[in-house]
Amino acid sequence: MTPKARRLTINPAAMSKFNENLSSHERAVLPLVVDILRSRTGRGHEVSSQMIISAVRRIGYHISGIEVRHIVNHIRVNAVIPCLASNGNGYHVALTREDMDDCISSLRGRVESIKEVIAALTAQRDVRFS
């Protein structure tokens, strides 16, 4: 069964909200990235970070992969584009709960992996520099 098409809503308050975690350059390109992402609805219509970088550069701005991640984080945390999911193919607006659950599960796995690395590096630091 194909999910019902829904009108994509953008949170304008979050678009204009000052976020000290975004640089002035990232804030300047935020609307461009939002325009790129909001049209990518549903699995199979993902846009990769590299595609975002290329599209923004064609408009005349320079942007790095790290800046894309910062901007996407801002978009997600502030619900600029609700339900902005990701998978191995890139970012897309989730049309199903399953898409969101898969994205959340992947993020939780990354959190656990990062916790393991922090614990290992802390132990190594304590052995080497104690």
LOTORFI-909747 format. One line per 8 residues: number of its first residue (from 1); for each residue x, y, z of N, C-alpha, C, CB. Coordinates in nm, 2 decimals. Glycine has a CB too. Layout:
BEGIN
NUM	X,Y,Z,X,Y,Z,X,Y,Z,X,Y,Z | ...
This chain:
BEGIN
1	0.08,-0.12,0.00,0.00,0.00,0.00,0.09,0.12,0.00,-0.10,0.00,0.12 | 0.06,0.22,-0.09,0.14,0.34,-0.10,0.09,0.44,0.01,0.12,0.40,-0.24 | 0.18,0.51,0.08,0.14,0.60,0.18,0.06,0.72,0.11,0.25,0.65,0.26 | -0.03,0.77,0.18,-0.11,0.89,0.13,-0.02,1.01,0.12,-0.23,0.92,0.22 | -0.02,1.08,0.02,0.06,1.20,0.00,0.01,1.31,0.10,0.06,1.26,-0.14 | 0.10,1.37,0.17,0.06,1.47,0.27,0.13,1.60,0.23,0.10,1.43,0.41 | 0.06,1.71,0.26,0.12,1.84,0.24,0.23,1.86,0.34,0.01,1.96,0.25 | 0.35,1.89,0.29,0.47,1.91,0.37,0.46,2.05,0.43,0.60,1.89,0.29
9	0.47,2.06,0.57,0.46,2.19,0.63,0.60,2.22,0.68,0.36,2.19,0.75 | 0.64,2.34,0.67,0.77,2.39,0.72,0.74,2.48,0.84,0.84,2.47,0.61 | 0.82,2.47,0.94,0.81,2.55,1.06,0.88,2.68,1.04,0.86,2.48,1.19 | 0.81,2.79,1.00,0.88,2.92,0.97,0.95,2.98,1.09,0.78,3.02,0.92 | 0.89,2.96,1.21,0.96,3.01,1.33,1.10,2.95,1.35,0.87,2.99,1.46 | 1.11,2.82,1.32,1.24,2.76,1.34,1.34,2.80,1.23,1.23,2.61,1.34 | 1.28,2.84,1.11,1.37,2.89,1.00,1.44,3.02,1.04,1.28,2.91,0.87 | 1.37,3.10,1.11,1.42,3.23,1.14,1.49,3.24,1.28,1.32,3.34,1.13
17	1.47,3.13,1.36,1.52,3.13,1.49,1.67,3.13,1.49,1.47,3.00,1.57 | 1.73,3.22,1.57,1.88,3.23,1.58,1.92,3.10,1.65,1.93,3.36,1.65 | 2.02,3.03,1.59,2.08,2.92,1.66,2.23,2.94,1.67,2.04,2.79,1.58 | 2.27,2.95,1.79,2.41,2.98,1.82,2.50,2.87,1.77,2.44,3.01,1.96 | 2.44,2.75,1.75,2.52,2.64,1.70,2.55,2.64,1.55,2.46,2.51,1.74 | 2.48,2.73,1.48,2.50,2.74,1.34,2.59,2.87,1.32,2.37,2.76,1.26 | 2.69,2.86,1.23,2.77,2.97,1.19,2.68,3.07,1.11,2.90,2.93,1.12 | 2.73,3.19,1.09,2.66,3.29,1.01,2.65,3.23,0.87,2.73,3.42,1.01
25	2.75,3.16,0.82,2.75,3.11,0.68,2.64,3.00,0.68,2.88,3.05,0.65 | 2.63,2.91,0.78,2.53,2.80,0.78,2.39,2.86,0.79,2.56,2.71,0.90 | 2.37,2.97,0.86,2.24,3.03,0.87,2.21,3.09,0.73,2.24,3.14,0.97 | 2.31,3.14,0.66,2.28,3.20,0.53,2.23,3.09,0.43,2.40,3.27,0.47 | 2.29,2.97,0.43,2.26,2.87,0.34,2.14,2.78,0.38,2.38,2.78,0.30 | 2.10,2.80,0.51,1.99,2.72,0.56,1.87,2.71,0.47,1.95,2.77,0.70 | 1.82,2.83,0.43,1.70,2.83,0.34,1.72,2.75,0.21,1.66,2.97,0.30 | 1.84,2.75,0.16,1.87,2.67,0.03,1.86,2.52,0.06,2.01,2.71,-0.02
33	1.92,2.48,0.17,1.92,2.34,0.21,1.78,2.30,0.24,2.01,2.31,0.33 | 1.70,2.38,0.31,1.56,2.35,0.33,1.48,2.33,0.20,1.49,2.46,0.42 | 1.50,2.42,0.11,1.44,2.40,-0.02,1.47,2.27,-0.09,1.48,2.52,-0.12 | 1.60,2.23,-0.08,1.64,2.10,-0.14,1.58,1.98,-0.07,1.80,2.09,-0.13 | 1.58,1.99,0.06,1.53,1.87,0.14,1.38,1.86,0.14,1.58,1.88,0.28 | 1.30,1.96,0.14,1.16,1.95,0.16,1.09,1.89,0.04,1.10,2.09,0.18 | 1.15,1.88,-0.08,1.09,1.82,-0.19,1.12,1.67,-0.20,1.14,1.88,-0.32 | 1.21,1.62,-0.11,1.25,1.48,-0.11,1.16,1.40,-0.01,1.40,1.47,-0.07
41	1.04,1.36,-0.06,0.95,1.30,0.03,0.95,1.15,0.00,0.81,1.36,0.02 | 0.96,1.07,0.10,0.95,0.92,0.09,1.08,0.85,0.05,0.85,0.89,-0.01 | 1.08,0.73,0.10,1.20,0.64,0.06,1.21,0.63,-0.09,1.18,0.50,0.13 | 1.33,0.63,-0.14,1.35,0.62,-0.28,1.37,0.76,-0.34,1.23,0.55,-0.34 | 1.35,0.86,-0.26,1.37,1.00,-0.31,1.47,1.07,-0.23,1.23,1.07,-0.31 | 1.57,1.00,-0.17,1.67,1.06,-0.08,1.76,1.15,-0.16,1.75,0.95,-0.02 | 1.82,1.24,-0.09,1.92,1.33,-0.14,2.04,1.32,-0.05,1.87,1.48,-0.15 | 2.16,1.29,-0.11,2.28,1.27,-0.03,2.34,1.40,0.01,2.38,1.18,-0.11
49	2.43,1.40,0.11,2.50,1.52,0.14,2.58,1.57,0.02,2.60,1.49,0.26 | 2.64,1.48,-0.05,2.72,1.53,-0.17,2.63,1.60,-0.27,2.79,1.41,-0.23 | 2.51,1.55,-0.29,2.41,1.61,-0.38,2.37,1.75,-0.33,2.29,1.52,-0.40 | 2.36,1.76,-0.20,2.32,1.89,-0.14,2.44,1.99,-0.16,2.29,1.88,0.01 | 2.56,1.94,-0.14,2.68,2.03,-0.16,2.69,2.07,-0.30,2.81,1.95,-0.12 | 2.67,1.98,-0.39,2.68,2.02,-0.54,2.57,2.12,-0.57,2.66,1.90,-0.62 | 2.45,2.10,-0.52,2.34,2.19,-0.56,2.36,2.33,-0.50,2.20,2.14,-0.50 | 2.41,2.34,-0.38,2.44,2.47,-0.31,2.55,2.54,-0.39,2.47,2.45,-0.16
57	2.65,2.46,-0.43,2.77,2.52,-0.50,2.72,2.58,-0.63,2.88,2.42,-0.52 | 2.63,2.51,-0.70,2.58,2.56,-0.83,2.51,2.69,-0.81,2.48,2.46,-0.89 | 2.45,2.72,-0.70,2.39,2.85,-0.67,2.49,2.95,-0.64,2.29,2.83,-0.55 | 2.61,2.91,-0.61,2.72,3.01,-0.58,2.77,3.01,-0.44,2.67,3.14,-0.62 | 2.73,2.92,-0.36,2.78,2.91,-0.22,2.87,2.79,-0.20,2.66,2.91,-0.12 | 2.97,2.80,-0.11,3.05,2.69,-0.08,2.99,2.63,0.05,3.20,2.73,-0.06 | 2.99,2.50,0.06,2.94,2.43,0.18,3.02,2.30,0.19,2.79,2.41,0.17 | 3.05,2.26,0.31,3.12,2.13,0.33,3.02,2.03,0.39,3.24,2.16,0.43
65	3.07,1.91,0.39,2.99,1.80,0.45,2.96,1.82,0.60,3.06,1.67,0.43 | 3.05,1.88,0.67,3.03,1.91,0.81,2.92,2.01,0.83,3.16,1.96,0.88 | 2.92,2.11,0.74,2.82,2.22,0.74,2.68,2.16,0.71,2.85,2.33,0.65 | 2.68,2.07,0.62,2.55,2.00,0.58,2.50,1.93,0.71,2.57,1.90,0.47 | 2.58,1.86,0.78,2.54,1.79,0.90,2.49,1.88,1.01,2.65,1.70,0.95 | 2.56,2.00,1.03,2.52,2.10,1.12,2.38,2.15,1.09,2.62,2.21,1.13 | 2.36,2.18,0.96,2.23,2.24,0.91,2.12,2.13,0.93,2.24,2.28,0.77 | 2.15,2.01,0.89,2.04,1.90,0.90,2.01,1.88,1.05,2.10,1.77,0.84
73	2.11,1.89,1.14,2.08,1.88,1.28,1.99,1.99,1.33,2.21,1.88,1.36 | 2.02,2.11,1.28,1.93,2.23,1.32,1.79,2.20,1.26,1.99,2.36,1.26 | 1.78,2.16,1.14,1.65,2.13,1.08,1.57,2.03,1.16,1.66,2.09,0.94 | 1.64,1.92,1.20,1.57,1.82,1.28,1.53,1.86,1.42,1.66,1.69,1.29 | 1.63,1.92,1.49,1.60,1.96,1.63,1.50,2.06,1.64,1.73,2.01,1.69 | 1.49,2.15,1.55,1.39,2.26,1.55,1.27,2.23,1.47,1.45,2.39,1.51 | 1.25,2.11,1.42,1.14,2.07,1.34,1.11,2.17,1.22,1.01,2.06,1.43 | 1.21,2.22,1.16,1.20,2.30,1.04,1.12,2.22,0.94,1.33,2.36,0.99
81	1.17,2.10,0.91,1.10,2.01,0.83,1.07,1.89,0.91,1.19,1.97,0.70 | 0.95,1.87,0.96,0.91,1.76,1.05,0.94,1.62,0.98,0.77,1.76,1.09 | 0.99,1.53,1.06,1.02,1.39,1.02,1.12,1.38,0.91,0.89,1.33,0.97 | 1.22,1.46,0.91,1.34,1.45,0.82,1.42,1.33,0.86,1.42,1.58,0.82 | 1.41,1.22,0.78,1.47,1.10,0.81,1.60,1.08,0.73,1.38,0.98,0.79 | 1.67,0.98,0.76,1.79,0.95,0.67,1.81,0.80,0.67,1.92,1.02,0.73 | 1.88,0.75,0.57,1.92,0.61,0.56,2.05,0.61,0.48,1.81,0.52,0.49 | 2.10,0.50,0.44,2.23,0.49,0.37,2.23,0.57,0.24,2.26,0.35,0.35
89	2.11,0.60,0.19,2.11,0.67,0.06,2.10,0.83,0.07,1.99,0.63,-0.02 | 2.07,0.87,0.19,2.06,1.02,0.21,1.95,1.06,0.30,2.06,1.09,0.08 | 1.90,1.18,0.28,1.79,1.24,0.36,1.66,1.24,0.28,1.83,1.38,0.41 | 1.55,1.22,0.35,1.42,1.23,0.29,1.32,1.26,0.40,1.38,1.10,0.21 | 1.21,1.31,0.36,1.10,1.33,0.46,1.02,1.20,0.47,1.00,1.45,0.41 | 1.01,1.15,0.59,0.95,1.02,0.61,0.80,1.03,0.58,0.97,0.96,0.75 | 0.74,0.93,0.51,0.60,0.93,0.49,0.53,0.82,0.57,0.57,0.90,0.34 | 0.62,0.74,0.63,0.56,0.63,0.72,0.63,0.62,0.85,0.57,0.49,0.64
97	0.56,0.57,0.95,0.62,0.55,1.08,0.74,0.46,1.07,0.51,0.49,1.17 | 0.73,0.36,0.98,0.85,0.26,0.96,0.97,0.34,0.92,0.81,0.16,0.86 | 0.96,0.43,0.83,1.08,0.51,0.79,1.14,0.58,0.91,1.04,0.61,0.68 | 1.05,0.64,0.99,1.10,0.71,1.11,1.16,0.62,1.21,0.99,0.79,1.18 | 1.10,0.50,1.23,1.15,0.40,1.32,1.29,0.35,1.28,1.05,0.29,1.34 | 1.31,0.33,1.15,1.43,0.29,1.10,1.54,0.39,1.12,1.42,0.25,0.95 | 1.51,0.52,1.10,1.60,0.63,1.12,1.64,0.64,1.27,1.54,0.76,1.07 | 1.54,0.64,1.35,1.57,0.65,1.50,1.65,0.53,1.55,1.43,0.65,1.58
105	1.62,0.41,1.50,1.70,0.29,1.54,1.85,0.31,1.49,1.64,0.17,1.47 | 1.87,0.36,1.37,2.00,0.38,1.33,2.08,0.48,1.41,2.00,0.43,1.18 | 2.01,0.59,1.45,2.07,0.69,1.53,2.10,0.64,1.67,1.98,0.81,1.55 | 2.01,0.56,1.73,2.04,0.50,1.86,2.16,0.40,1.85,1.92,0.41,1.91 | 2.18,0.33,1.74,2.29,0.25,1.72,2.42,0.33,1.72,2.28,0.16,1.60 | 2.42,0.44,1.65,2.53,0.53,1.65,2.57,0.58,1.78,2.51,0.64,1.55 | 2.47,0.62,1.86,2.49,0.67,2.00,2.56,0.56,2.08,2.36,0.71,2.07 | 2.52,0.44,2.07,2.58,0.33,2.15,2.72,0.31,2.10,2.50,0.20,2.13
113	2.75,0.32,1.97,2.88,0.30,1.92,2.97,0.41,1.97,2.88,0.30,1.76 | 2.92,0.54,1.97,3.00,0.65,2.02,3.03,0.63,2.17,2.93,0.78,2.00 | 2.94,0.58,2.25,2.96,0.56,2.39,3.07,0.46,2.41,2.83,0.51,2.46 | 3.07,0.35,2.33,3.18,0.25,2.33,3.32,0.31,2.30,3.15,0.13,2.24 | 3.32,0.40,2.20,3.45,0.46,2.17,3.50,0.55,2.28,3.43,0.54,2.04 | 3.40,0.63,2.34,3.44,0.72,2.45,3.49,0.64,2.57,3.32,0.80,2.50 | 3.43,0.53,2.60,3.48,0.44,2.71,3.62,0.39,2.68,3.38,0.33,2.74 | 3.64,0.34,2.56,3.77,0.28,2.52,3.88,0.39,2.52,3.76,0.22,2.38
121	3.85,0.50,2.47,3.95,0.61,2.47,3.98,0.66,2.61,3.90,0.73,2.38 | 3.88,0.67,2.69,3.90,0.71,2.83,3.99,0.61,2.90,3.76,0.72,2.91 | 3.97,0.48,2.88,4.05,0.38,2.95,4.19,0.39,2.89,3.99,0.24,2.92 | 4.21,0.41,2.76,4.34,0.42,2.70,4.41,0.54,2.76,4.33,0.43,2.55 | 4.34,0.66,2.77,4.40,0.78,2.82,4.45,0.76,2.96,4.30,0.89,2.81 | 4.37,0.69,3.04,4.40,0.67,3.18,4.52,0.58,3.20,4.28,0.61,3.26 | 4.54,0.48,3.11,4.65,0.39,3.11,4.78,0.47,3.07,4.63,0.27,3.02 | 4.77,0.54,2.96,4.89,0.61,2.91,4.93,0.73,2.99,4.86,0.65,2.77
129	4.84,0.80,3.04,4.87,0.93,3.11,4.85,0.93,3.26,4.79,1.04,3.04 | 4.84,0.82,3.32,4.82,0.82,3.47,4.95,0.83,3.54,4.74,0.70,3.51
